[in-house]
Amino acid sequence: MENDISKNFGLGGLLRFSLPTVIMMMFVATYVIADGIFISRYVGTAALSATNIVYPLINVMMGVGVMLGTGGSAIIGRELGEGKENLAREHFTLITLFAIGIGVVLSLLCFIFIEPLSIFLGSDETLLPYCIDYGSVMVLFYSISVLQILFQVLFVTAGKPKIGLMLNLASGISNIVFDYVFIVLMDMGIKGAAWGTVTSFFIGGIPPLFYFMKPRAILYFVKPKWNFHVLKNSMSNGVSEMITNTSSGITTYLFNRVMMQMMGQDGVAAITIMLYAKFLFASSYMGFANGVAPLFSYQYGKRDYVQLKHLFKMSIGVIVISSIFISVLSIVLAEPTILVFTPRDSYTYAITLEGYKICAIHLLFSGVNIFASAFFTALSNGVLSAFISSLRTFVCVSGCIIFLPKILGVTGVWLAIPISELLTVIVAIILFIAARKRYRYM
C-alpha cells in the first residue's frame, strides 16, 4: 500500500505535504479564539478571565493527546520506514486504546474536583461560578478531545494529512456555529461556550475511529498486543509535548496570579487575550513542525541520511523566513486582533495593547524552538526534546514571571515570554550542532 511519507521531497513537495497540518493548526487556533470572542463579547470579560483560570486543567488533557500522538508517531513512523508495517499497526491500535483509557480517567477526576481545583488555580468568589459552569462541561468530555488531538498527528503518519484537515475544519466550523447557537440565540452564557466546544470534539474525535477500522490507509486497527515498552517509549518520546502543555497550564496559572494581584480582573483578561494571540500566530510553527516530523521519523528509520539532511536544511530555511514574516504580521495586526475581544475604550484594551507590542517579539525565536522540540521527538530522542520544551515553556518563563515583575512591574510580565524564547533558541542551536554527528542530519 502506498505511503506518502516514503517519497523524496523537494521544497515545494515539503510545503504541500505540511500545508494541511499548518492549516489545521491555524484553524484550531482560530476556533479556540472564537470561544474567547463569543465569551468576551456576549458574556463578559469576567467570564473570559474564568476560562483562562480553568484552562490549565484542559492543557493537561491536551498534553496527553499530543504526547501519545507525537511520541507514538515517532515509533510508528520509524517502524514504517523499517518495513515493519504489521508491527506499526499493532502499536497504532494499542496507543489509541491507551489514550482512550487515560483520557476517561482524567476527565472523571477533574469533573469530580472541579470546584476545589478552580479555587486552587486562582479563582475568586466572583469568577468561581463561571469556572464551575465552564470547567465541569469541558473536562467531563475532554477525553473525546484527547482522541481528536491524537488522530490529528497520526493521520499525518498514515500519509493522510488532508483527511485530518477536513475533519478538523468540520470540527472547528461546528464549534463556531454551536457557540453562536448556545451563547447568542439560546443565551446559555459561559456554559453554552463549553457545550459548543464539546460538540465539536465529537466531530473531530469519533469519525477517525470508524475510518481506521478498515484498511483505507497504511495504518488501520488490528488486534493489539500488550506492550508496555511501546507505551513507555511513546510517552517518553512525546513527553516534551506533554511538558509544553502542562507547563503552559502552570505558567498560565502564574500569569493569572500575578496579573490578578497587580491589575485585577482586567489584567487577567488582558493576559488571556495575549495568550490567545500567541497561540494563533505560533500555530503555523506547530503545524509545520508536526507536519514534517513523520518524514524525519521515516527517513531516519530507513537510514536515508541524504534525504534526512535535505529535509532538515529545507525545514530550517522555512522556519527562519516564516519567523520574520509572522513577527512583522503580528505587530501590524495588533490592534485589530485585540479589538475582536474588547472595545477600544476599555481598560482591558489599553493594558493588552501596551503588553502586546512587547510580547510579540517572542515570535522571532519561538519557531526554531518549536521545530527543535518536534524534530528531536521525531528522532525518538525524548530527552533533548523535553529539555528544549521545558526550558521555553516552564523553567525560563516561570523564573521570569516570578522575578521580572518585582524589578520592572507589569513590563516584566510582558517580557517573560520573549526572554524565555531567546534563551531557549540559543540552547536549541547548540543542541542542533552537538547532535549532528549522532543523527547525521547536517
C-alpha distance (Angstrom), angle and dihedral (degrees) to the residues before:
residue distance angle dihedral
M1 . . .
E2 3.82 . .
N3 3.78 116.9 .
D4 3.80 117.6 -162.2
I5 3.81 93.6 -151.2
S6 3.82 90.9 64.6
K7 3.80 93.1 69.7
N8 3.80 125.2 102.7
F9 3.79 108.6 -113.6
G10 3.77 133.6 -146.6
L11 3.81 121.1 -165.6
G12 3.81 93.4 -86.8
G13 3.79 92.5 47.5
L14 3.80 91.7 47.5
L15 3.79 91.9 51.9
R16 3.81 92.3 46.6
F17 3.80 91.9 48.9
S18 3.81 94.3 48.5
L19 3.82 95.5 39.3
P20 3.84 96.2 84.9
T21 3.81 90.2 53.6
V22 3.82 91.6 46.2
I23 3.81 90.8 50.5
M24 3.79 90.2 44.6
M25 3.81 93.5 53.3
M26 3.80 92.6 44.8
F27 3.78 89.4 50.0
V28 3.80 90.4 49.2
A29 3.79 88.1 53.7
T30 3.80 91.0 47.1
Y31 3.78 95.9 53.3
V32 3.82 92.3 42.3
I33 3.80 86.7 54.3
A34 3.81 90.1 46.7
D35 3.81 87.2 64.2
G36 3.78 89.1 55.4
I37 3.80 92.6 47.9
F38 3.81 94.1 50.7
I39 3.80 91.9 45.2
S40 3.81 94.2 46.8
R41 3.79 95.0 45.1
Y42 3.82 101.2 39.4
V43 3.82 105.1 25.4
G44 3.82 104.3 26.2
T45 3.80 144.1 -106.8
A46 3.82 90.8 -80.3
A47 3.81 88.7 62.2
L48 3.82 89.6 46.2
S49 3.80 89.3 54.0
A50 3.82 89.7 49.9
T51 3.80 92.3 56.2
N52 3.80 89.4 54.7
I53 3.80 90.9 51.2
V54 3.82 91.8 52.9
Y55 3.79 93.8 41.9
P56 3.84 96.6 87.2
L57 3.82 87.9 69.2
I58 3.79 90.4 52.3
N59 3.81 90.4 46.6
V60 3.80 89.9 59.7
M61 3.79 92.4 52.3
M62 3.80 92.3 45.2
G63 3.78 86.9 50.9
V64 3.80 91.4 58.7
G65 3.80 91.7 56.3
V66 3.80 94.2 44.5
M67 3.82 92.4 44.9
L68 3.79 94.9 52.0
G69 3.80 92.2 39.0
T70 3.80 98.3 51.1
G71 3.80 95.8 33.0
G72 3.80 92.5 46.1
S73 3.80 91.3 44.1
A74 3.80 90.6 57.8
I75 3.81 90.9 54.5
I76 3.81 95.5 41.7
G77 3.81 93.3 44.6
R78 3.80 91.4 50.5
E79 3.82 91.2 49.0
L80 3.80 90.7 50.6
G81 3.80 89.0 51.0
E82 3.80 88.9 52.1
G83 3.81 90.6 51.7
K84 3.82 94.2 -111.7
E85 3.81 95.8 132.0
N86 3.82 98.3 153.8
L87 3.79 91.3 50.4
A88 3.81 90.2 48.9
R89 3.82 90.0 54.1
E90 3.82 92.5 49.9
H91 3.79 90.8 51.5
F92 3.81 91.9 44.2
T93 3.82 89.7 55.9
L94 3.81 93.8 44.7
I95 3.81 93.0 50.5
T96 3.82 91.1 49.3
L97 3.82 92.7 51.9
F98 3.80 91.5 46.6
A99 3.81 90.7 50.9
I100 3.80 90.7 53.3
G101 3.81 92.0 50.5
I102 3.78 97.6 47.6
G103 3.81 91.4 43.1
V104 3.80 92.5 55.6
V105 3.82 92.8 49.1
L106 3.82 93.2 50.3
S107 3.81 92.3 46.1
L108 3.80 93.1 53.4
L109 3.81 94.2 46.2
C110 3.80 93.8 49.3
F111 3.81 91.9 45.8
I112 3.80 93.2 52.3
F113 3.82 93.7 48.5
I114 3.81 100.0 34.4
E115 3.83 95.6 122.1
P116 3.84 98.8 51.1
L117 3.81 89.9 40.0
S118 3.82 90.7 53.7
I119 3.80 91.2 50.5
F120 3.80 91.0 47.6
L121 3.82 90.4 51.2
G122 3.79 91.6 57.3
S123 3.79 108.6 -86.8
D124 3.78 117.6 153.4
E125 3.82 125.9 -155.5
T126 3.80 92.3 -87.2
L127 3.80 95.5 52.2
L128 3.82 98.7 36.9
P129 3.86 97.2 85.4
Y130 3.81 89.6 51.1
C131 3.81 91.0 48.1
I132 3.81 92.7 51.5
D133 3.82 94.6 44.6
Y134 3.79 93.0 49.3
G135 3.79 100.3 33.4
S136 3.81 99.4 46.6
V137 3.82 92.4 57.8
M138 3.79 95.3 41.1
V139 3.80 98.2 49.3
L140 3.80 95.2 42.6
F141 3.80 92.1 62.0
Y142 3.77 99.9 28.7
S143 3.79 91.7 102.6
I144 3.83 85.4 76.0
S145 3.79 89.2 55.6
V146 3.80 90.2 52.8
L147 3.80 86.1 63.4
Q148 3.80 92.0 45.3
I149 3.81 91.7 54.0
L150 3.81 92.3 43.2
F151 3.79 92.7 53.7
Q152 3.81 93.0 45.8
V153 3.81 87.1 67.4
L154 3.80 98.3 36.3
F155 3.81 94.6 51.3
V156 3.81 85.8 64.2
T157 3.81 91.4 49.2
A158 3.80 88.6 50.4
G159 3.82 88.0 55.5
K160 3.82 92.1 -112.6
P161 3.83 106.0 107.2
K162 3.83 92.2 146.2
I163 3.81 91.9 62.0
G164 3.80 89.9 51.2
L165 3.80 88.6 49.6
M166 3.83 93.4 50.9
L167 3.80 92.4 49.6
N168 3.76 91.2 47.6
L169 3.80 92.3 49.1
A170 3.81 89.8 51.2
S171 3.81 90.0 48.4
G172 3.79 93.3 48.9
I173 3.79 95.4 46.4
S174 3.79 90.8 49.6
N175 3.79 89.9 50.7
I176 3.80 92.0 55.3
V177 3.81 92.7 44.2
F178 3.80 94.2 48.8
D179 3.81 91.1 44.6
Y180 3.79 87.7 58.3
V181 3.81 93.0 45.0
F182 3.81 96.6 46.3
I183 3.82 99.7 36.3
V184 3.81 104.5 32.5
L185 3.82 105.9 24.9
M186 3.82 99.9 31.1
D187 3.81 96.2 31.1
M188 3.82 93.2 -137.9
G189 3.81 92.8 150.7
I190 3.78 120.7 -152.6
K191 3.81 91.4 -16.5
G192 3.81 87.3 61.3
A193 3.81 89.5 57.3
A194 3.79 89.8 53.3
W195 3.81 93.1 49.3
G196 3.80 90.6 47.4
T197 3.80 90.6 55.1
V198 3.80 94.1 43.4
T199 3.81 91.0 52.4
S200 3.80 89.2 56.7
F201 3.83 90.7 51.9
F202 3.80 90.5 65.3
I203 3.80 91.7 52.2
G204 3.80 92.9 50.4
G205 3.81 99.0 36.4
I206 3.81 108.7 38.2
P207 3.87 105.9 46.9
P208 3.84 93.0 59.6
L209 3.81 88.5 60.9
F210 3.80 88.9 61.6
Y211 3.80 93.8 39.9
F212 3.80 93.6 56.9
M213 3.80 93.6 46.9
K214 3.82 89.1 84.0
P215 3.84 129.7 46.5
R216 3.79 96.2 -101.2
A217 3.81 92.2 132.9
I218 3.79 135.5 21.9
L219 3.81 87.2 -89.2
Y220 3.80 122.5 58.7
F221 3.79 138.2 142.9
V222 3.78 118.6 -76.0
K223 3.79 133.4 164.1
P224 3.82 103.6 -65.4
K225 3.78 128.6 -140.4
W226 3.78 120.5 -144.4
N227 3.79 108.6 -106.5
F228 3.78 116.4 169.2
H229 3.80 90.3 -178.3
V230 3.82 91.9 61.2
L231 3.81 93.1 47.7
K232 3.80 91.2 46.8
N233 3.80 91.6 49.4
S234 3.80 91.9 45.9
M235 3.79 90.0 54.4
S236 3.80 94.5 42.6
N237 3.82 92.0 46.7
G238 3.79 91.9 48.0
V239 3.79 97.2 36.7
S240 3.81 90.7 104.1
E241 3.80 89.8 63.1
M242 3.80 89.7 46.7
I243 3.79 88.3 50.2
T244 3.80 89.6 50.1
N245 3.79 92.8 54.8
T246 3.79 96.8 38.8
S247 3.78 91.8 45.2
S248 3.78 89.4 48.5
G249 3.78 87.4 56.6
I250 3.80 92.1 49.6
T251 3.79 94.5 46.3
T252 3.81 90.2 46.2
Y253 3.81 86.7 54.9
L254 3.82 90.2 50.4
F255 3.81 92.2 47.1
N256 3.80 90.1 50.2
R257 3.81 92.8 49.2
V258 3.80 94.1 48.9
M259 3.81 95.5 44.1
M260 3.81 92.4 45.1
Q261 3.80 89.3 54.7
M262 3.80 95.1 44.5
M263 3.83 103.3 35.8
G264 3.81 109.4 4.1
Q265 3.81 124.5 -137.0
D266 3.82 92.9 -21.6
G267 3.79 89.0 58.1
V268 3.80 91.8 50.6
A269 3.82 89.8 48.5
A270 3.82 89.8 50.4
I271 3.80 93.8 52.0
T272 3.82 88.8 45.6
I273 3.82 90.5 56.4
M274 3.80 90.6 46.4
L275 3.81 92.0 51.8
Y276 3.80 90.2 49.1
A277 3.82 89.8 52.7
K278 3.81 91.1 46.3
F279 3.80 90.3 53.1
L280 3.81 92.2 47.7
F281 3.81 96.7 52.9
A282 3.83 95.5 37.8
S283 3.81 91.7 49.8
S284 3.81 91.2 83.7
Y285 3.81 89.9 58.1
M286 3.80 90.7 49.1
G287 3.78 91.3 47.7
F288 3.80 93.5 50.9
A289 3.82 93.6 44.6
N290 3.82 93.0 49.0
G291 3.79 91.1 42.4
V292 3.81 96.1 55.8
A293 3.83 97.5 35.0
P294 3.85 95.1 86.9
L295 3.81 88.9 53.0
F296 3.81 90.4 58.0
S297 3.81 91.2 46.2
Y298 3.79 91.9 50.6
Q299 3.81 96.7 46.3
Y300 3.80 91.5 44.8
G301 3.81 90.1 51.3
K302 3.81 88.8 48.3
R303 3.84 90.8 47.4
D304 3.80 90.6 -130.3
Y305 3.81 95.8 150.9
V306 3.82 94.5 170.0
Q307 3.80 91.0 60.9
L308 3.82 90.5 40.0
K309 3.81 90.9 57.1
H310 3.79 91.1 45.5
L311 3.80 92.4 51.3
F312 3.81 92.2 47.6
K313 3.80 93.8 50.2
M314 3.81 92.9 48.8
S315 3.81 93.0 45.6
I316 3.80 93.8 51.7
G317 3.80 89.9 49.7
V318 3.79 92.0 51.2
I319 3.82 92.2 48.3
V320 3.82 95.3 48.7
I321 3.81 95.2 47.5
S322 3.80 94.0 43.8
S323 3.83 91.1 48.4
I324 3.79 91.0 61.7
F325 3.80 92.9 45.6
I326 3.83 95.1 46.3
S327 3.81 93.1 46.8
V328 3.80 92.2 54.2
L329 3.80 92.0 43.3
S330 3.80 92.8 51.9
I331 3.81 92.2 54.4
V332 3.81 92.7 46.3
L333 3.82 89.9 51.3
A334 3.81 95.8 43.2
E335 3.80 98.0 108.5
P336 3.82 98.7 42.0
T337 3.82 90.0 46.0
I338 3.81 92.0 54.9
L339 3.81 93.1 42.1
V340 3.81 92.7 62.6
F341 3.81 87.6 64.6
T342 3.78 104.3 37.4
P343 3.84 137.8 9.4
R344 3.81 121.1 -98.5
D345 3.81 94.2 -114.1
S346 3.83 94.7 55.7
Y347 3.79 125.1 105.4
T348 3.82 89.0 -128.9
Y349 3.83 89.8 59.6
A350 3.82 92.5 52.7
I351 3.80 92.9 48.9
T352 3.80 93.8 46.4
L353 3.82 96.5 47.0
E354 3.79 91.8 51.9
G355 3.79 92.3 50.8
Y356 3.80 96.2 39.1
K357 3.80 94.5 64.8
I358 3.80 90.3 52.8
C359 3.79 98.0 42.8
A360 3.82 96.1 46.0
I361 3.81 90.2 74.8
H362 3.80 88.5 79.3
L363 3.82 90.7 74.8
L364 3.80 89.8 73.8
F365 3.81 89.9 66.5
S366 3.81 108.1 23.7
G367 3.82 95.3 75.9
V368 3.80 93.1 63.4
N369 3.81 91.1 45.5
I370 3.81 94.3 49.8
F371 3.80 91.1 47.7
A372 3.81 92.7 46.7
S373 3.80 92.5 53.8
A374 3.83 93.2 47.3
F375 3.82 91.3 44.2
F376 3.80 95.2 56.1
T377 3.81 90.1 43.9
A378 3.81 88.1 54.8
L379 3.81 88.7 53.8
S380 3.84 89.1 51.1
N381 3.80 92.6 -112.7
G382 3.78 98.7 132.9
V383 3.80 92.2 166.1
L384 3.81 96.2 63.3
S385 3.78 91.6 38.8
A386 3.81 92.1 51.2
F387 3.80 91.2 46.1
I388 3.80 92.4 55.0
S389 3.78 92.4 43.1
S390 3.80 94.8 48.1
L391 3.80 91.5 49.7
R392 3.80 95.9 53.3
T393 3.79 99.2 36.9
F394 3.78 104.2 33.7
V395 3.82 123.0 2.5
C396 3.79 100.5 47.6
V397 3.80 98.5 30.4
S398 3.82 94.2 47.0
G399 3.78 91.0 50.6
C400 3.80 90.6 48.9
I401 3.82 93.2 48.5
I402 3.79 91.7 50.0
F403 3.81 99.2 44.7
L404 3.82 110.8 23.3
P405 3.85 96.9 63.1
K406 3.81 88.6 56.5
I407 3.81 88.6 60.1
L408 3.81 104.6 29.0
G409 3.80 103.6 22.2
V410 3.81 116.3 -143.5
T411 3.81 90.5 -10.9
G412 3.80 87.0 65.7
V413 3.80 89.9 58.2
W414 3.81 91.8 54.4
L415 3.81 92.6 45.9
A416 3.81 93.8 53.6
I417 3.80 96.2 87.2
P418 3.86 98.6 42.3
I419 3.80 93.0 49.0
S420 3.82 91.4 47.0
E421 3.81 92.5 51.0
L422 3.83 91.9 47.0
L423 3.81 92.9 51.9
T424 3.81 91.1 46.2
V425 3.81 95.2 49.5
I426 3.80 89.4 57.5
V427 3.81 89.8 53.5
A428 3.83 91.9 44.9
I429 3.82 92.1 54.4
I430 3.81 90.6 49.6
L431 3.82 90.6 50.7
F432 3.82 92.0 48.3
I433 3.79 89.1 55.9
A434 3.81 95.2 41.8
A435 3.82 95.3 50.6
R436 3.81 98.0 42.3
K437 3.83 96.0 96.9
R438 3.80 93.9 48.6
Y439 3.81 95.4 52.1
R440 3.82 98.8 23.9
Y441 3.81 97.2 -138.7
M442 3.81 94.0 132.8
